[in-house]
Amino acid sequence: MNSIQLEKNISLANFTTWRIGGPAEWIAQPKNIEEIQYLINWINKEKISCNIIGAGSNLLINDKGIKGLSLCMRNFKGIKIDKSNGIIEVLSGEMLPTLARKAAASGLHGLEWAVGIPGTIGGAIVMNAGAQKNCISSYLESITTLSLTGEYKILKGKDLNFGYRYSLLQDEKLIVISARLKLTLGHAEQIRQVTNENLSHRLKTQPYTAQTCGSVFRNPEPLKAAKLIEELGLKGFRFGGAEISKIHSNFIINANKASSCDVRELIKYIQKKVLDAYGILLETEVKQCGF
Ligand SMILES: Cc1cc2nc3c(=O)[nH]c(=O)nc-3n(C[C@H](O)[C@H](O)[C@H](O)COP(=O)(O)OP(=O)(O)OC[C@H]3O[C@@H](n4cnc5c(N)ncnc54)[C@H](O)[C@@H]3O)c2cc1C
């Protein structure tokens, strides 16, 4: 008998860092591979669509909710570290900051930049998350995926077409099950110190404890979206409950019960202002679901 809990009509606001989003028609939070396989069989049998959620730290979910199954991976956890060769095997629901801390504690160098990114490994791979000129793809050897029709595949980093905040997984829906990373052995105390410094820098320069999704827009390289928005004097501008952060202008804060519509209107407003002033159309980094 399978013990997985399939819940109906649950608000997705608590599954995103923005705390915005309507109900999931169905939601499940599998803890092991058997539960994931059970859910895949179930959606195929019932002909139900499936939307994958990690820690919801890069998601804007429609207030009207999402049809089908919301497959929330944040309870699917596990880390195995081999200090002798720097290989880490990690399940996709593990949080990036936890992994960065554990790697640092094992004296492994490479993930010091990742300590403040509040996403899961799965989400980090899909987004090719990064900071300070580093990104997860640089340390990735391979991933194991499961398709929505139930086939496993091992994909190497080079198969995933990684780019700036991009991987092929944004276009091909596969469940990231696990990842194999390779780090290098370094000096534990030094790694810990850099990791701590990176986190304190973030706490000073980002509205880290507010309800946000991190950077809303991709940087139109070599320019910075935050700088363009700030130069237009938009810091603190509000639409409904959504506000452009006064600390970092590429962040939109859920300042007061913002709706998904408030956020989308604010995004459109910023895009128009930047386009009019600089002729640059800012593209969103945040993924929008259910619209
Ligand atoms: C305060 C704050 C700071 C941030 N700073 C940074 C930063 O410095 N750099 C950066 O790159 N990002 C940053 N982010 C954004 C975000 O944390 C990253 O994009 C993160 O990698 C998203 O991971 P997640 O698990 O939350 O994914 P989600 O937001 O849940 O999902 C993102 C995408 O990945 C897919 N997905 C998630 N898990 C899986 C899986 N197991 N299998 C298949 N698909 C999956 C989803 O379907 C969705 O398309 C920040 C966010 C916040 C709130």
The ligand as an SDF file (V2000), in Angstrom:
LIG
                    3D

 53 58  0  0  0  0  0  0  0  0999 V2000
   16.1110   35.7180   -1.9400 C   0  0  0  0  0  0  0  0  0  0  0  0
   16.4060   35.0220   -3.2380 C   0  0  0  0  0  0  0  0  0  0  0  0
   17.6790   35.0960   -3.7960 C   0  0  0  0  0  0  0  0  0  0  0  0
   17.9580   34.4630   -5.0190 C   0  0  0  0  0  0  0  0  0  0  0  0
   19.2190   34.5490   -5.5340 N   0  0  0  0  0  0  0  0  0  0  0  0
   19.5270   33.9040   -6.6820 C   0  0  0  0  0  0  0  0  0  0  0  0
   20.8530   33.9520   -7.2210 C   0  0  0  0  0  0  0  0  0  0  0  0
   21.7630   34.5650   -6.6730 O   0  0  0  0  0  0  0  0  0  0  0  0
   21.0900   33.2730   -8.3650 N   0  0  0  0  0  0  0  0  0  0  0  0
   20.1310   32.5580   -9.0100 C   0  0  0  0  0  0  0  0  0  0  0  0
   20.4320   31.9360  -10.0550 O   0  0  0  0  0  0  0  0  0  0  0  0
   18.8580   32.5060   -8.5320 N   0  0  0  0  0  0  0  0  0  0  0  0
   18.5440   33.1480   -7.3850 C   0  0  0  0  0  0  0  0  0  0  0  0
   17.2590   33.0890   -6.8900 N   0  0  0  0  0  0  0  0  0  0  0  0
   16.1950   32.4030   -7.6540 C   0  0  0  0  0  0  0  0  0  0  0  0
   15.9870   30.9220   -7.2930 C   0  0  0  0  0  0  0  0  0  0  0  0
   16.3780   30.6600   -5.9580 O   0  0  0  0  0  0  0  0  0  0  0  0
   16.7370   29.9860   -8.2610 C   0  0  0  0  0  0  0  0  0  0  0  0
   16.2910   30.1480   -9.5850 O   0  0  0  0  0  0  0  0  0  0  0  0
   16.5820   28.5140   -7.8420 C   0  0  0  0  0  0  0  0  0  0  0  0
   17.4860   27.7400   -8.5650 O   0  0  0  0  0  0  0  0  0  0  0  0
   15.1680   27.9630   -8.0810 C   0  0  0  0  0  0  0  0  0  0  0  0
   15.0850   26.7010   -7.4380 O   0  0  0  0  0  0  0  0  0  0  0  0
   13.6880   26.1790   -6.8700 P   0  0  0  0  0  0  0  0  0  0  0  0
   13.9000   24.8210   -6.3150 O   0  0  0  0  0  0  0  0  0  0  0  0
   13.0900   27.1680   -5.9870 O   0  0  0  0  0  0  0  0  0  0  0  0
   12.8720   26.0550   -8.2380 O   0  0  0  0  0  0  0  0  0  0  0  0
   11.3650   26.5090   -8.4890 P   0  0  0  0  0  0  0  0  0  0  0  0
   11.2750   27.9920   -8.3730 O   0  0  0  0  0  0  0  0  0  0  0  0
   10.4450   25.7050   -7.6750 O   0  0  0  0  0  0  0  0  0  0  0  0
   11.2180   26.0940  -10.0250 O   0  0  0  0  0  0  0  0  0  0  0  0
   11.9950   26.7360  -11.0230 C   0  0  0  0  0  0  0  0  0  0  0  0
   11.8820   25.8830  -12.3110 C   0  0  0  0  0  0  0  0  0  0  0  0
   12.5130   24.6220  -12.0910 O   0  0  0  0  0  0  0  0  0  0  0  0
   11.5810   23.5450  -12.3070 C   0  0  0  0  0  0  0  0  0  0  0  0
   11.9430   22.4850  -11.3240 N   0  0  0  0  0  0  0  0  0  0  0  0
   12.1530   22.6140  -10.0000 C   0  0  0  0  0  0  0  0  0  0  0  0
   12.5370   21.4390   -9.4650 N   0  0  0  0  0  0  0  0  0  0  0  0
   12.5580   20.5450  -10.4860 C   0  0  0  0  0  0  0  0  0  0  0  0
   12.8780   19.1540  -10.5910 C   0  0  0  0  0  0  0  0  0  0  0  0
   13.2590   18.4150   -9.5320 N   0  0  0  0  0  0  0  0  0  0  0  0
   12.7870   18.5660  -11.8200 N   0  0  0  0  0  0  0  0  0  0  0  0
   12.4160   19.2770  -12.9170 C   0  0  0  0  0  0  0  0  0  0  0  0
   12.0890   20.5880  -12.8710 N   0  0  0  0  0  0  0  0  0  0  0  0
   12.1710   21.2070  -11.6700 C   0  0  0  0  0  0  0  0  0  0  0  0
   10.2060   24.1550  -12.1150 C   0  0  0  0  0  0  0  0  0  0  0  0
    9.2250   23.4330  -12.8360 O   0  0  0  0  0  0  0  0  0  0  0  0
   10.4200   25.5660  -12.6760 C   0  0  0  0  0  0  0  0  0  0  0  0
   10.3560   25.5430  -14.0870 O   0  0  0  0  0  0  0  0  0  0  0  0
   16.9450   33.7270   -5.6770 C   0  0  0  0  0  0  0  0  0  0  0  0
   15.6660   33.6410   -5.1020 C   0  0  0  0  0  0  0  0  0  0  0  0
   15.3990   34.2750   -3.8900 C   0  0  0  0  0  0  0  0  0  0  0  0
   14.0250   34.1510   -3.2900 C   0  0  0  0  0  0  0  0  0  0  0  0
  1  2  1  0
  2  3  1  0
  2 52  2  0
  3  4  2  0
  4  5  1  0
  4 50  1  0
  5  6  2  0
  6  7  1  0
  6 13  1  0
  7  8  2  0
  7  9  1  0
  9 10  1  0
 10 11  2  0
 10 12  1  0
 12 13  2  0
 13 14  1  0
 14 15  1  0
 14 50  1  0
 15 16  1  0
 16 17  1  0
 16 18  1  0
 18 19  1  0
 18 20  1  0
 20 21  1  0
 20 22  1  0
 22 23  1  0
 23 24  1  0
 24 25  2  0
 24 26  1  0
 24 27  1  0
 27 28  1  0
 28 29  2  0
 28 30  1  0
 28 31  1  0
 31 32  1  0
 32 33  1  0
 33 34  1  0
 33 48  1  0
 34 35  1  0
 35 36  1  0
 35 46  1  0
 36 37  1  0
 36 45  1  0
 37 38  2  0
 38 39  1  0
 39 40  1  0
 39 45  2  0
 40 41  1  0
 40 42  2  0
 42 43  1  0
 43 44  2  0
 44 45  1  0
 46 47  1  0
 46 48  1  0
 48 49  1  0
 50 51  2  0
 51 52  1  0
 52 53  1  0
M  END
$$$$
